């Protein structure tokens, strides 16, 4: 609820749609967004991206948070805990997915716990 309070405080409640529902179950049909921010179950990031890319405008952006995961990403082979190692490998797989995704240009930023900004190519092939 803190998020909604800040949105209202900034006068953006008519421009920002905050959805309180399981992201993989929410139905956003017939809606397009300029920007989608992913900060959820880290092991599901690829599923979130694949689902919500269809709700972007033709040159929309997806931002993903926490890609360094407390400094563990890039060091999965050294992690003793199998649960943590598996989660970090999923994040590393998501990063590979973003780097190989031909429909988006993705840049990675060393801000906070790491984030990516993926902008859909605007090839104008559909027009």
KAJO-V305574 format. One record per pair of residues at least 24 apart in sequence whose ideal C-beta (glycine too) atoms are under 8 Angstrom apart, sorted by the first residue. I is the first residue (numbers start at 1). J is the second residue. D is the distance in whole Angstrom. If there is no record, write none. Layout:
i=I j=J d=D
i=I j=J d=D
This chain:
i=23 j=48 d=6
i=23 j=51 d=8
i=23 j=52 d=8
i=24 j=48 d=7
i=24 j=51 d=7
i=28 j=52 d=8
i=28 j=55 d=5
i=31 j=55 d=6
i=32 j=56 d=7
i=32 j=57 d=5
i=32 j=60 d=7
i=33 j=57 d=7
i=33 j=60 d=6
i=34 j=60 d=5
i=34 j=61 d=7
i=35 j=60 d=7
i=35 j=61 d=5
i=35 j=62 d=8
i=35 j=63 d=7
i=36 j=60 d=7
i=36 j=61 d=7
i=36 j=62 d=5
i=36 j=63 d=7
i=37 j=62 d=8
i=37 j=63 d=5
i=37 j=64 d=8
i=37 j=65 d=7
i=38 j=62 d=6
i=38 j=63 d=7
i=38 j=64 d=5
i=38 j=65 d=7
i=39 j=64 d=8
i=39 j=65 d=4
i=39 j=66 d=7
i=42 j=66 d=6
i=42 j=69 d=6
i=42 j=87 d=6
i=42 j=90 d=7
i=42 j=91 d=5
i=43 j=86 d=8
i=43 j=87 d=5
i=43 j=90 d=4
i=43 j=91 d=8
i=45 j=90 d=7
i=45 j=91 d=7
i=45 j=94 d=4
i=46 j=90 d=8
i=46 j=93 d=7
i=46 j=94 d=5
i=46 j=97 d=5
i=49 j=94 d=8
i=49 j=97 d=7
i=49 j=98 d=8
i=49 j=118 d=8
i=53 j=103 d=7
i=53 j=104 d=8
i=53 j=120 d=7
i=56 j=120 d=6
i=57 j=120 d=8
i=58 j=120 d=7
i=58 j=122 d=6
i=58 j=126 d=7
i=59 j=119 d=7
i=59 j=120 d=6
i=59 j=122 d=4
i=60 j=119 d=8
i=60 j=120 d=5
i=61 j=117 d=6
i=61 j=118 d=7
i=61 j=119 d=5
i=61 j=120 d=7
i=62 j=104 d=7
i=62 j=117 d=8
i=62 j=118 d=5
i=63 j=115 d=6
i=63 j=116 d=7
i=63 j=117 d=5
i=63 j=118 d=8
i=64 j=94 d=8
i=64 j=98 d=8
i=64 j=115 d=6
i=64 j=116 d=5
i=64 j=118 d=7
i=65 j=112 d=8
i=65 j=113 d=7
i=65 j=114 d=8
i=65 j=115 d=5
i=66 j=112 d=8
i=66 j=113 d=5
i=66 j=114 d=7
i=66 j=115 d=7
i=67 j=91 d=6
i=67 j=94 d=8
i=67 j=95 d=6
i=67 j=108 d=7
i=67 j=113 d=7
i=67 j=114 d=4
i=67 j=115 d=6
i=67 j=116 d=6
i=68 j=110 d=8
i=68 j=113 d=5
i=68 j=114 d=3
i=69 j=113 d=7
i=69 j=114 d=8
i=70 j=113 d=7
i=73 j=114 d=7
